[in-house]
Amino acid sequence: MSLPQNLADASAAELAAAYAQRETNPVEVVEAVLDRIAAWEPKLQALWAADAEAARAQARESAARWQRGTPLSPLDGVPGTLKENIATKGTAVPLGTAAAELVPAAEDAPPAARWREAGLVLLAKTTMPDYGMLSSGLSSFHALARNPWDTRMTPGGSSAGAGAAAAAGYGPLHVGTDIGGSVRLPAGWCGVVGLKPSAGRVPIKPPYVGRVAGPMTRTVTDTAWLMQLLSRPDWRDATSLPPAEIAWTALDGAVEALRGLRVGLLLDAGWGLAVTAETRATVQAAARAFEAAGAVVEPMDPFCTRAMIDGLDAFWRMRSWLDISALPDARREKVLPYIRQWVDAGATLSAAQVFNGYSQIHAMRDAAVAACQPYDLVLSPVSPVPAFPAELGSPIHDPERPFEHIAFTVPYNMSEQPAISVPAGFTSTGLPIGLQIAGRRHDDLGVLRLARTWEQLRPPLRRWPEPA
């Protein structure tokens, strides 16, 4: 396995093999990545709490372990980032908002603990919007994050910085969080791979309905390597799944297994923004490729309704209104105006409206599980539209209609099903288009295998963007 000319572009799998063969070492790799960050970061604003000297120290420690033949894991010394709402001991967790009190975290959250146990190098935390409630990098605390494919555009959100960092080559491994599309949307808009695992597959703290942590990488193989670490048990998440023996990296050979596989094709989510012609054509082309390889592809009818998302909206508004209204006036005024306008309606919601809204979460869950049951896996767009201008909070920038672009992603959060965004093509203006592959509950490996198969079937993608 030959390494790329610039070590910042090496995959985690390539680095693991190179470290083991002593073809390079973590010190060299981290220096290359820090150079890449220095060239890109003034334009992208993807990072927070970056500490180059701490990263160098971690790299030296890892290099010494490899020299002694005692690496903590095959990924020891591989660099990357964690989203800033994944607590790391000693670093404050601002949650993207200027209203937060910057108190250092007392302990590592489960994904951060797995990261350190494996000896990965933490370069920085990555930026996010206020409370993670936007699909953009618009934040009252962080600088505005931008998309490396076109810096006028958003990287998406709420794992905004993670998507930009993965696309720009800030190391091969990144971890985001997803409660309605916050890993898959930025992955799709930044042209990288983003997995929302089955609920409970990756222990997280604090847990919340629909909330997961998941990898964001340039390749499906690297996502699988990272899942080997993140999916290890942690008692602190009472909602996590029991430990399972999953052959995460057993991805090859799936092309041969396509024959007879039943694949659903969902091009109409039932509500939200219309799918653009270029996005529809890209997803249809992927479906035809799977069909040509032997899969049985069948069109699906929409399974979600406007009532479901309106109910979820009411529930989320009330939850956020309770949190934000409890802040002192001076801190509450620092919350992003878009978010304040969205949550204000929570003050007028009745108990019945909130309860009915919560009930719609279960209705969405049941509808998604039932619709997907006849199929082994389901294809769809990640987003109905490509990346939008960075200064906007959503494609239509309307706090009264904030979720029109998440119709293809949010059902799988509520249904606890695994779903992945994998690069599928580009618009005529050069913006990435993501393909979403969803599976039955707990079939994370099946989703990864089909995503890896798509990497083998799809036409070649464009070269990664370079800093100007």
N, C-alpha and C positions, 0 to 999 in steps of 0.2 A: 504494500500500500504506500504510494508515494505521497508526500506532503505537498500542499500548494506552495507556490513561491513565497507568498506572504503568509506567515504562520497565523495571522489573525483570521484567515479564511479557513483554517483547518477545522474539520468536524471533531466532535468529542470522540467518536469511534477512531478516527485517524490519530488523534493525540494519544489515546489509550495505547494503541499499538506502537506508536513511535516512542512513547515513554518506556514501554516494556523492552523495546529493542535498543534503547538509548540512542535513538536517531536525533532526538532533541530533548529538551528538559523544560520543566515548568517556568524556570527563570526566563529563558529565551522567548517562550510563548507569551508570558505576561508582558514582557517588554514590547513585543510586537502589537499586542492588543492595546496597551496604553498609548502607543504611537497612533493607532487607529482612532482611539477615543479623542486624543488631542486634535486630530484633524477634523473629526466629525462633530464633536460635542458642541462647539459654539453655534452650530447651525441647528442641531437637533434638540438640545436641552432634554435629553432622555434620562439623565442621572441626578440623583440626590445622595448626599452623604458619601460621595466618592472619596476613597482614601488610597491613593497610589502607593504610598509607603507601606501601608498595612498589606496591600495586595502583594507587593514585592517580598515582604517578610514571609507571607504565607507560601509564596512560590519557592523561596529558599528552603523553607522547612520541608515542603513537598519534595523538592529535588534531593534533599538529603535522605529522605525516606526511600525514594527510588534507588539512590546510590547504595543504600544498605540492603536493598531487596525487601523492604518492609512497607510497601504502600498501604494506605488505609483502605483502598478500593481500586479497581481498574481505572477509575476516573480521578484518582488523586492528582491534584495539580491542574485540572482542567478549569479554566476561568469562566466566570459569568456573573449574573446578577439575580437579585430577588426584588420583587415588587415591594414598595415601601410599607404597605400594610401587612406584610409578613414580618412579624417582630423579630429583631435580632438584638440580643442582649447588649445593653449599653447605648443603643441608638434610639432616638425618639421616633415615634410613629405618628406623623402629622395627618395621615389620612387625606392628603391632598388639600387640606383647608387651612387658611390662616386663622381660623377660629380655634384650632387645636392648641392645647398646652404641650409644649415640647418637653415631655418627661421621658428620660431614657427607659427603654424596656427592661424589665427585670429578668427576662429569660428569652431564649429562642423559641419561637413558634415551631411546631413540628416540622414543616418543610426546611426551616433554617437549621434545625438540629440535625436532620438527615444530611444536609449540605455539609455541615462542619464534620460530622462523623466520617464522611467519605473523603475528606481532605480536599474538597473543591475550593478554589480560590474565589473569594467574594470580592469583586471589583468595586461594587457600589450597590445602592438600592435604586429602583427605577420609579419614575414619576407617575402620578395619577391625578385625576380630577377630584374635586371635593367629594369626600365620602364614597368615591367610586361610583357615583350615580350618573355619569355621563359616558357616552361612547366617543369621547374625544380627550385631548390632553389639556382642556381648558381648566385652569385651577386658580384659586385665590392665593395659593401658597407657592406653588412651583412655577418656574418659567414655562412658557407655552411650548409644549413638545410638538415636533414636526416630523413629517414622513420623509425618509431618505430618498424615496423614488421621486418625490416632488415636494420640496420643502414648503411650498405654499399650502400643502394639504395636511390634514390631520393623520397621525398614525393610528387613530382609533382609540378606544378606551373600554373599560377603564385601565387596562394594562397598557397604557399609552407608551411610557418609556420602554417597557419590555419589548413591545413590538418594534419600535424604532431601533433599539439596541441590537435585537436579533438580526434585523435586516442589514444594519450597518456593520455587523461583524465585531461587536463588543464582546468577543468570546462566543463559544458555541452554545452555551446552556443558559437559559433564563426561565424564571418561574413567575407566572402571573396568577391572578385569581379571577373567577368567573361566577356571576350570579344571574346573568341574563344574556351573556355573550361576550363578557369582558376579556376573555382569552382569544376566542375565535374571531371576533370582529377585527381587532387590531392585527391578528395573524393574517386574516384575509386581505386587509387593506395594505399590509406591509409585505405581502408575498412570502410569508414564512409559515411554518407548521405550528399549530396551536391545538393542544388536546384539552378538552374538558372531560376529565375522567368520570366514571360512575360516581354518584354521590357516596362518600365514605371511603372511596378507594385510596385517596391520599388524606391522611389525618391532617386536620387544620384546627387552629384556635384563633378566634372563637368560631365555632360552627354556627351555621344559620341555614334555614331552609333554602335549598338551591345552590348554596355557596360551595365552591370547590377551589382547590389550587391545582394548576396544571402546567406542564412544560410548554415553552415557546422556543423553537429551534429552527435551524435551516433545513433539517432533514427528518424524516420519520424515524430513521434508525437512531438518531440522537435523542428524539423524544422517548423512544423505548428504553434506551440506556438510562435516561434520567428517571423514568417511571420505576425502574428497578430499585432506585434509592428512595424516592418520595413515597412509595406505597408501603414501606415498612411500618409496622404497627407503632402506635403511640397512645398510651392509655388516656392522655388528656383530652382526646376527642371521643366523647361518649357515643357519637353517631357513626364512628368509623366501622368499616366492614371487618369481619374476622380475617386474620392473615391467610393469604392464599398463595399456593405455589403456582406462579404464572411464568411461562417461558417468554418473558417480555421481548427478548431479542430474536426469537424464532420467527422472523418475518419473511424470509425468502421462500420461494416455491409456491407463493400464493397465486401466481398467474395460472399455474396448472390447476389450482383448486377452484378457479372461477366457473368451470363448466357446470351448469345446472344451478349455480347460486342464484337465489331469488333476490332481486334488488328493486326497491321501490324508487320512483323518481317523482319528487315533489317540486313543482315549479310555481305553485300558487299556495301561499301560506294561509289564505282565508281572510286576512286583514293586513293593514299596513301599506307601505309604499309599493307601487308596482315595480316589478322586476325589469331592469333596463334590458334592451334588446341584446347588448353585448354580453351581459351577465347570463341571460337565458341561453344564448347561443353557446357560450363556453361550457355551461353545465350540460347542455344537450350533447355537445361533442364528447364530453367525458362519458356520458351514458352510452353513446354509440360505441365508444372504444371498449367499454366493459362488455357490451353485447357482442361485439365482434370477437372478443376473447372467450365467449361461451356463456356469459351470465344471461339470465332471463330478466330483462328490465321491464317493469310494468309501471305505467303512470299511476300516481296516487291522487286522490281527492283531498282538498284541505281538511284538516281535522281540528283547527282552532277557530275561535270566534271572537268577534269584537267584545262580547260580554266577558270573556275570559280575561283579556288584557285590561279591560276597564276595571275589572274587579281587582286584579293584581296591582294596577296603578293605585287604586284607592288604599289597598293594604300597605303598599310601600310608602305612599305619601303620609299616612298616619304614623307609621313607624318612624319616618324621618322627621316629621313634624314634632313628635314627642321628644326626640333627641335634641333637635335644634331649638325648640321653644324653651327647653330647660336651661339653655346657656344664658349666662349673664348678657345684658343688652350689648355691652361693648364687644363681646366675642361674637354674638349672633350677627351683628352688623358686618363682620368680616367674612361671613359665608358668601360664596359666589352668588351674585344677584339672580342668576338663572335658577340656581337650586332653591334659593329663598322663595322665589315666585312659585316654583313647582310645589313646595311643601306647604305654602300658605293655605291651600285648599284643605289640608288636613284638619285645620281648626273648625271647619264647617261640616265634617263628616260625622254621621251618627254611628252609634254602636252597631246598628243593623247593617249599615253600609259597609263598615269595616269587616264584620263577620261574614257578610255575603261575599266581600272581596276575597277573604281568606278561603272561602269555600270554592271560589273559582280557581285557586291554585290546584286544588284536588281534582276539579273538573278538567283542567288542562292536563294534569298528570295522567288521568285515566284515559283521556282522548288520545294522547300521544302514544301511550303503551299499546292501546287497542289498535291504532292505525298502523303501527310498526310491526305488530305481531305476525302478520302473514309473510313478512320479508326477513331475510337474513340481515340485510343492511339497507339503509336509505340514503339516497343522494339528494342534494338540494343546493341552492346558493347558500353562502354564509350570510351575505347581505344582499338586499335587492339592488343596492346602488354601490358605486365605487367610493373611494375616499373623497371627502368634501373639504372645503376650506378650513384651515387649522383654527381660525378664530371662532368657529361656530361650535355650539354644544351638541348639535345633532344635525343630520342632513337638512332638516327644515327649521332648526333653531327656534322651536316653539315649546316653551315649558308646559303649555297646556296639552300638547300632543308629543310627549318626549320619547315615545317608544315605537314610532312607526317603522323603524328600521330593524327591529330585533325579532320580527315575527318568525324567522326561520331558526333562531338560536334559543330564545327563552323557553320554548316548550320542553327542551331536553334538560334544562336545569330543574324544572318542576317535576319531570318524570323520572329524574335520577339516571337517565340513560347516558352512555358515553357518546361523545360527538367530537369530531376533529375538523379543523380547517386545514386544507392542504392546497398549495398553489396550483392553479389550473390554467392561467393565461393572463392576458393583459388587455386593457382597453386600447382604443386607437390612439389615446394620448399617453400611453405607457404606464397606467396605473394597474396594480395587480388585481386579479379576480380570484377569490377563493372558492374551492369546492368543499361543501360540508358532507361528511360521511357520518351517519349516526347508526348505532347498533342497539340491540336489546339490552336491557339492564344487566350490568356486570360483564358484558362481552367487550371489554376494553381491548383485548388482544385481537378479536375479530375486526374491530374498527382500525387498529393499527396495521393489520395485515392487508386490508383492502386499500388503505392509504398508501402503503408501501408499493402495492401492486400498481396503483395509479402513477406513482413516481416512475415506474418502469414502462408504463404504456403511453404516457403523455408526450407530446412534442417537446423538444428542448426549450428551456426557459431562457429569458434574457440574463445577461451577466448582472451580478449584483451591482448596485449603484456605488459610485466612488465619490469621495468628497472633492468638491471643485477646488 
